[in-house]
Each structure stands twice: as structure tokens, then as C-alpha cells.
Amino acid sequence: MQVVSDLKQLWPLADFRRLLSVRLVSQCADGLFQAGLATLFFFSPENATTATGVAAAFAVLLLPFTVVGPWAGVLLDRWRRRQVLLVGNLVRMGLTLVVALLMATVGVGPAVYVLALVTLSVNRFLLSALSASLPRVVAGDLLLTANSITPTLGTVSAGVGAGTGLLLGLVLPDGGARDVASLLIAAALMASASLVATRLGRDLLGPDARAERAEVRRALGVLARGLVDGARYLVRRGTPGRALGVMAVHRFLYGAVFIASILISRNLLADPADARAGLVMFTTVAGVTGVGFALAVVVTPVVSPLIGPHRWIAVCLLMAAATQALLAVTVALPAVLAGSLVLGLAAQGAKIAVDTIVQRDTADAYRGRAFALYDVLYNAAFVGAAALAAVALPDTGWSPLVFAALALAYVVAALVYRTRPTVPAEVAEPVAR
């Protein structure tokens, strides 16, 4: 199996193994934490049965992620990234325990929502640090292989955590007990991720140039200028800027499909009055999508080196277009599951290639800001998709016209992307600010 062969190539790299361990444990905790939020926001009997309700819930969840991204970029280019992984997971653990305590004692209220959103914001900060750190432990041709394995295995690990949380939701009849149990397990995993991070050298993950506290404060004071500098560099460099752009488009279109899948699972493929049945159906659809993510681990390292990561992105966009064309014709369960499988492969396959292009073609001094901008675009695109879904989708989630438009948009994105240069432009070596 290809993934086993890839892991054999990377396994001798001890620091890669340690960084991968941090990612897997941390993202498994993410899955558990987010599963509790998913059942709370989307599959409790009183919540989110309409397109507008689901879109509003996603906007609440993702807007803080978009806000935290710029701050992450400035700090990741100045703080020890290993310390970010260590301290960030400890902060998440503390916040998660407080949320669990509040839910067990006073129930779900505004404080729970605020703390949950802060915790999710820290999570995005950690994911940026993990992505920016990978080139420090893997170099050369193995970077593509590492990119095909680490984010995807991280996604699979998050899926395992989410699956565990959703199974708790099906096994434990009391929603409060279920959510508290998920949070306690997630907190334990966050503490474990922090402990694993201590096995990495303090300076191993960079950045090479760091600033004193006063300089960091000044950098935060001119945050907008720093982000503009980073964005200008990516645009001048060419390939990483275009890769981020096409991923934002892909994420926007995928977000609309994801919101539709929640509504279809709850209101069309299950009895709208039975939130539990809707949860079971969506768990099935999400599980099949996760299988598609896992397939990307196997397919991308084989296909991408043969045709190049840029062409592979275009192929993934065309595969996604095919899934939407299918759903424009029928919303029968077999079609939904088949579309979810292929769309999962396409979404994760494109993401692996984009990660590789951004890491490979971005200088280390700008890499933290590049992935912070990545997060901003990634989540802002999903918020935009939520707005589109609120306006365009019926409460059942299925509109042949909308799915046909999504298919066309994917095709146009693939064709436009393939017309652009695939070789990065020469840019003067940047100086960390």
C-alpha cells in the first residue's frame, strides 16, 4: 500500500515522527471537541433545521477563526513554533475543562459558547504552526510525501475523534453527559499533545529570526502592514498566491455542499422531527467523506508526482464538478454517498497539493504569515458559503439549480487555474520583520 511505503520513507526522520505525533493527538482532540459542538448546534431538537439556521451557526463558529488568522501569522514568524504547540495545547486543555465544568454545573449558556469559540480559535493557531513547521523536519522531494500524509492523517485522526464523540451521542441518551464526556477526553488528549511537543527541540521548528517582546508588540501594532507585505510577497512569487486563491474558491464551493449535506441528512434523508435520525444519517455521510480524505493519502503521492501538483489541483476540481453534476440530477442516498466519497478525495487531494506548493515556494520568513493568510481565506470562504447557502438553498438542502451552478463553478475554476504559470517567479530573499 502506498501510504505504508511513504511512511517507510519518512519514518527514519525522528523529528518528523514527533511532529506527526503532535498533530495526530491534537487533531483527535479537535474532533472530539467539535463533535460536541456539532450535536449542540445542528442536531439538538431545537436548533438549526433551516438553511438560515445552519448558515448562522457556521458563521458564529468560523468568524473567530478568520479573525485569529492574521495574529497567528505575525506571531508564528517571531515565536518559537515548538513553544506555540506546547503552550497552545495547554491553553486549550484549560479552556476545555472550564467548558466541561460549566456544562456539568450550570448548563449551556453564553459563557460556554464564548469559551468554545476561543478554544476553536486557538486550534486554528496550532494548525498554522504545524503547517509552517513541517519544512523544518522534512526537506527536498520528501516534502510532497509528507504533505500527502500529515494533513490527511491529521484529518483522519480528527475524524476518529469526531466519530468517537458522535458515537457517544448515540450511546448516551443524556446530551449533557455526552458532551461533558467528550470534552473530558478531548482535554486529556490536548494535555498529551502538549507533552509530546516537549520531545521536539525548542529551536527546531523555527523561525530562524525571532524578536524580543518589545519588537513583537511593535509587530502586532503594525499587523495590517505585515499582512500586506506577506500577501504582496505571495502574489509576486506567483505560485503560492495562486494556490491560496484556488483553495479559497474550492473551500467556498465545498462549504456550500457541506451545509447542504447537513440539511439533506436532517430534513430529506431522515424525518425532520427526529434529530437523532438526522445525526445518524449525517454521521454516515461524514464517514464516507472521511474515507475519501483517506483515499487522498494513497492517490495523491502516486498521481501528483506524475502530473505535477498544479495539474492535480485542476483534476481534483473537475472530480468535484462531477459530484455536483450527479447531485443536480438525483439526491438518492447512493448518489449522496458516492458524491461524498469523491468530493472528500477531491477536497483533500487539492489541499495536499496546495500545502506543498505554499510550503515549497514560500521563504521561511514569510511561511507563518502565508499559512495564517491561508486560514483567513479558508474560513472566510466557508463563511461566504454559509451566506450563499442561507439565500440559495431550500430547507431540504437540495436544489438542482444550485448543484448545477456549483458544478459549473468547479469547471471554470479548474480551467482558469490551468492557464496560469506553474513556475514561481524570482523574488529577492525576504528579511524577517
C-alpha positions in Angstrom: 0.0 0.0 0.0 1.3 3.4 -1.0 0.8 5.1 2.4 2.9 2.3 4.1 5.6 2.9 1.5 5.5 6.6 2.1 5.7 6.2 5.9 8.7 3.9 5.5 10.5 6.7 3.7 9.7 9.3 6.3 9.9 7.1 9.5 13.7 7.3 9.9 13.2 11.1 10.4 12.8 11.2 14.2 11.7 14.8 14.3 9.1 14.2 11.6 7.7 11.4 13.8 7.5 13.6 16.8 5.8 16.5 14.9 3.3 14.0 13.3 2.5 12.6 16.8 1.7 16.1 18.0 -0.6 16.6 15.0 -2.4 13.3 15.4 -3.1 13.6 19.1 -4.0 17.3 18.8 -6.4 16.8 15.9 -8.1 13.8 17.5 -8.8 16.1 20.4 -10.2 18.7 17.9 -12.5 16.1 16.5 -13.9 15.2 19.9 -14.4 18.9 20.8 -16.0 19.8 17.5 -18.4 16.7 17.6 -19.9 18.1 20.8 -20.4 21.5 19.1 -21.9 19.9 16.0 -24.5 18.0 18.0 -25.2 21.1 20.1 -25.6 23.5 17.1 -27.0 21.3 14.4 -28.6 18.1 15.9 -30.3 19.1 19.1 -34.1 19.1 18.6 -34.5 22.9 19.0 -31.6 24.0 16.8 -30.8 24.6 13.1 -33.4 22.9 11.0 -33.4 25.6 8.3 -30.8 26.8 5.8 -30.6 30.1 7.6 -30.2 28.5 11.0 -27.3 26.2 9.8 -25.6 29.1 8.0 -25.9 31.4 11.0 -24.4 28.6 13.2 -21.4 28.2 10.9 -20.8 31.9 10.7 -20.7 32.1 14.5 -18.2 29.1 14.6 -15.9 30.3 11.8 -15.7 34.1 12.1 -13.4 33.9 15.2 -11.1 31.5 13.1 -10.9 34.2 10.5 -10.1 36.9 13.0 -7.3 34.9 14.7 -5.5 34.1 11.5 -3.7 37.4 11.0 -2.4 37.4 14.6 -1.2 33.9 14.2 0.9 34.8 11.1 2.8 37.6 12.8 3.5 35.6 15.9 4.4 32.4 14.1 7.1 34.3 12.3 8.6 35.5 15.6 7.8 33.0 18.3 9.3 29.5 18.7 6.8 27.3 16.9 7.6 24.4 19.2 6.5 26.6 22.2 3.3 27.5 20.3 2.5 23.8 20.1 3.3 23.2 23.8 1.6 26.2 25.3 -1.3 26.3 22.9 -2.4 22.8 23.7 -2.2 23.6 27.5 -4.4 26.7 27.0 -6.9 24.6 25.0 -6.9 22.0 27.8 -7.7 24.6 30.4 -10.4 26.2 28.4 -12.0 22.8 27.6 -12.0 21.8 31.3 -13.8 25.1 32.2 -16.4 24.5 29.4 -17.0 20.9 30.8 -17.3 22.3 34.3 -19.8 24.9 33.2 -21.9 22.4 31.2 -22.0 20.0 34.2 -23.0 22.6 36.7 -25.0 25.4 35.1 -25.7 24.0 31.6 -25.2 25.5 28.2 -25.2 29.3 28.3 -23.4 32.3 26.7 -20.2 31.6 28.6 -20.0 28.1 27.1 -20.4 29.5 23.6 -17.7 32.2 24.1 -15.2 29.8 25.6 -15.9 27.2 22.9 -15.2 29.8 20.2 -12.0 30.9 21.9 -10.8 27.3 22.1 -11.6 26.8 18.4 -9.6 29.9 17.6 -6.6 28.5 19.4 -7.0 25.4 17.4 -6.6 27.3 14.1 -3.4 28.9 15.5 -2.0 25.5 16.3 -2.8 24.1 12.8 -1.0 27.1 11.2 2.0 26.3 13.4 2.0 22.7 12.4 1.9 23.5 8.7 4.6 26.2 9.0 6.8 23.7 10.9 6.8 20.8 8.5 9.5 22.0 6.2 11.8 22.3 9.2 11.7 18.5 9.7 11.3 17.3 6.1 13.2 18.6 3.1 13.5 18.0 -0.7 11.4 15.6 -2.6 10.0 14.1 0.6 8.1 17.2 1.4 5.3 16.3 -1.1 5.1 12.9 0.5 5.0 14.4 4.0 2.3 16.8 2.9 0.2 14.0 1.5 0.4 12.1 4.8 0.5 14.5 7.6 -2.6 16.8 6.9 -4.6 13.9 5.7 -3.7 11.6 8.6 -4.5 14.6 10.8 -7.9 14.8 9.2 -8.4 11.1 9.7 -7.4 11.5 13.3 -9.9 14.3 13.7 -12.4 12.1 12.1 -11.7 9.4 14.7 -12.2 11.9 17.4 -15.4 13.2 15.9 -16.6 9.7 15.3 -16.0 8.9 19.0 -17.9 12.0 20.0 -20.8 11.2 17.7 -20.9 7.6 19.0 -21.1 8.9 22.5 -24.0 11.0 21.3 -25.8 7.8 20.1 -24.9 5.7 23.1 -25.5 8.2 25.9 -29.1 9.4 25.9 -28.4 12.4 28.1 -26.9 15.2 25.9 -25.2 16.9 28.8 -23.4 13.7 29.9 -22.4 13.0 26.3 -20.9 16.4 25.8 -19.1 16.5 29.1 -17.6 13.1 28.4 -16.4 14.2 25.0 -14.8 17.3 26.5 -13.0 15.5 29.2 -11.5 13.0 26.8 -10.6 15.9 24.5 -8.8 17.7 27.4 -6.8 14.6 28.2 -5.7 14.4 24.6 -4.7 18.1 24.5 -2.5 17.6 27.5 -0.9 14.6 25.8 -0.2 16.6 22.6 1.5 19.3 24.8 3.6 16.6 26.4 4.6 15.1 23.0 5.7 18.6 21.8 8.3 18.7 24.6 10.2 15.9 22.7 11.0 18.5 19.9 13.9 20.8 20.3 12.9 24.4 21.4 14.5 25.9 18.3 14.0 23.1 15.9 10.8 24.4 14.2 12.0 27.9 13.7 11.7 30.6 12.8 15.4 31.4 12.3 14.9 35.1 13.2 13.0 35.9 16.4 12.2 39.1 18.1 12.2 40.4 21.7 8.9 41.2 23.4 9.1 44.8 22.6 9.6 44.0 18.9 6.7 41.6 19.0 4.5 44.3 20.4 5.6 46.7 17.7 4.9 44.0 15.1 1.4 43.5 16.4 0.9 47.2 16.3 1.6 47.2 12.6 -0.3 44.0 11.9 -2.0 45.2 8.8 1.3 46.3 7.2 2.9 42.9 7.9 0.0 41.0 6.4 0.0 43.3 3.3 3.8 42.6 3.0 3.2 38.9 3.2 0.3 39.0 0.7 2.4 41.1 -1.7 5.3 38.6 -1.4 2.9 35.7 -2.2 1.5 37.5 -5.2 4.9 38.4 -6.5 6.1 34.9 -6.0 3.1 33.7 -8.1 2.5 30.1 -7.4 1.8 30.2 -3.7 -0.5 33.2 -4.1 -2.5 31.4 -6.9 -2.6 28.2 -4.9 -4.2 30.1 -1.9 -6.6 31.7 -4.3 -7.8 28.4 -5.8 -8.1 26.8 -2.4 -10.3 29.7 -1.3 -12.6 29.1 -4.3 -12.6 25.3 -3.6 -13.4 25.9 0.1 -16.2 28.3 -0.8 -17.8 25.7 -3.1 -17.2 22.8 -0.7 -18.7 24.8 2.1 -22.0 25.2 0.3 -22.1 21.5 -0.4 -21.3 20.7 3.3 -24.1 22.9 4.6 -26.4 21.3 2.0 -25.4 17.8 3.3 -26.4 18.7 6.8 -29.8 19.9 5.7 -30.3 16.9 3.3 -29.3 14.5 6.1 -31.6 16.1 8.6 -34.6 17.2 6.6 -34.7 15.0 3.4 -33.0 11.6 4.1 -34.4 11.4 7.6 -37.5 12.5 9.4 -37.1 16.3 10.1 -38.8 15.8 13.5 -36.2 13.2 14.5 -32.9 15.0 15.3 -31.3 11.7 16.3 -32.1 10.1 13.0 -30.7 13.1 11.2 -27.5 12.8 13.3 -27.1 9.1 12.3 -27.6 10.0 8.6 -25.1 12.8 8.7 -22.6 10.7 10.6 -22.9 8.2 7.7 -22.4 10.9 5.1 -19.4 12.4 7.0 -17.9 9.0 7.5 -17.9 8.3 3.7 -16.4 11.7 3.1 -13.7 10.7 5.6 -13.0 7.6 3.5 -12.5 10.0 0.6 -10.0 12.0 2.7 -8.1 8.8 3.5 -8.0 7.8 -0.2 -6.3 11.1 -0.9 -3.4 9.8 1.2 -3.0 6.9 -1.2 -3.8 8.6 -4.5 -2.1 12.0 -4.3 1.5 10.7 -3.7 1.1 8.5 -6.8 -0.6 10.9 -9.2 0.7 14.3 -8.2 4.4 13.5 -8.9 3.4 12.1 -12.3 1.4 15.1 -13.5 2.6 17.8 -11.1 0.7 19.4 -8.1 -0.8 22.2 -10.2 -2.4 19.8 -12.7 -3.5 17.5 -9.9 -5.4 20.5 -8.3 -7.2 21.0 -11.6 -8.1 17.3 -11.8 -9.5 17.5 -8.2 -11.6 20.4 -9.2 -13.0 18.5 -12.1 -13.8 15.5 -9.9 -15.6 17.8 -7.6 -17.6 19.2 -10.5 -18.7 15.6 -11.4 -20.1 15.1 -7.9 -22.2 18.2 -8.1 -23.5 17.3 -11.6 -24.6 14.0 -10.1 -26.4 15.7 -7.2 -28.1 18.1 -9.6 -29.8 15.0 -11.1 -30.7 13.0 -8.0 -30.5 13.2 -4.2 -31.0 9.5 -3.6 -28.9 8.1 -0.8 -26.5 6.1 -3.1 -25.8 9.3 -5.1 -25.2 11.3 -1.9 -22.8 8.7 -0.6 -20.9 8.3 -3.9 -20.7 12.1 -4.3 -19.4 12.5 -0.7 -16.7 9.9 -1.3 -15.3 11.5 -4.5 -15.7 15.0 -3.1 -13.7 14.0 0.0 -10.9 12.7 -2.2 -11.0 15.9 -4.4 -11.1 18.3 -1.5 -8.2 16.7 0.5 -6.2 15.9 -2.7 -6.3 19.5 -3.7 -5.4 20.7 -0.2 -2.4 18.4 -0.1 -1.1 19.9 -3.3 -1.8 23.5 -2.2 0.0 22.8 1.1 3.0 21.5 -0.8 3.1 24.5 -3.2 2.8 27.1 -0.4 5.5 25.4 1.7 7.9 24.7 -1.1 7.6 28.1 -2.8 7.4 30.4 0.2 10.5 31.6 2.1 10.7 30.6 5.8 10.5 34.2 6.9 7.1 34.5 5.3 5.8 31.0 5.8 4.0 31.7 9.1 2.1 34.6 7.5 1.4 32.5 4.4 -0.4 29.9 6.4 -2.1 32.5 8.6 -3.5 34.0 5.4 -4.3 30.5 4.3 -6.5 30.2 7.4 -8.2 33.5 6.9 -9.1 32.6 3.3 -10.0 29.1 4.2 -12.5 30.1 6.9 -13.7 33.3 5.3 -14.6 31.3 2.2 -16.7 29.0 4.4 -18.5 31.9 6.0 -19.2 33.2 2.5 -20.5 29.8 1.6 -22.8 29.9 4.6 -24.2 33.3 3.4 -24.8 31.8 -0.1 -26.5 28.7 1.4 -28.8 30.9 3.5 -30.0 32.6 0.4 -29.9 29.9 -2.3 -30.7 26.6 -0.5 -34.2 25.5 0.5 -34.6 24.0 4.0 -34.4 20.5 2.5 -30.9 21.3 1.3 -31.5 20.1 -2.3 -31.8 22.4 -5.3 -30.9 21.0 -8.7 -30.2 24.6 -10.0 -27.7 25.3 -7.1 -25.9 22.0 -7.6 -25.6 22.6 -11.4 -24.2 26.1 -10.7 -21.7 24.5 -8.3 -20.6 22.0 -10.9 -20.1 24.8 -13.5 -18.1 26.9 -11.0 -15.8 24.0 -10.3 -15.1 23.5 -14.0 -14.4 27.3 -14.5 -12.0 27.3 -11.6 -10.1 24.3 -13.0 -9.8 25.9 -16.4 -8.7 29.3 -15.1 -6.1 27.8 -12.8 -4.6 25.7 -15.5 -4.0 28.8 -17.7 -1.6 30.3 -15.1 2.2 29.7 -14.8 3.3 26.8 -12.7 6.9 28.1 -12.0 7.4 30.5 -9.1 8.8 34.0 -10.0 12.2 35.0 -8.7 11.8 37.3 -5.7 14.5 38.9 -3.6 15.3 37.0 -0.4 12.9 38.4 2.3 14.1 39.8 5.6 12.0 38.8 8.6 10.4 41.9 10.1 
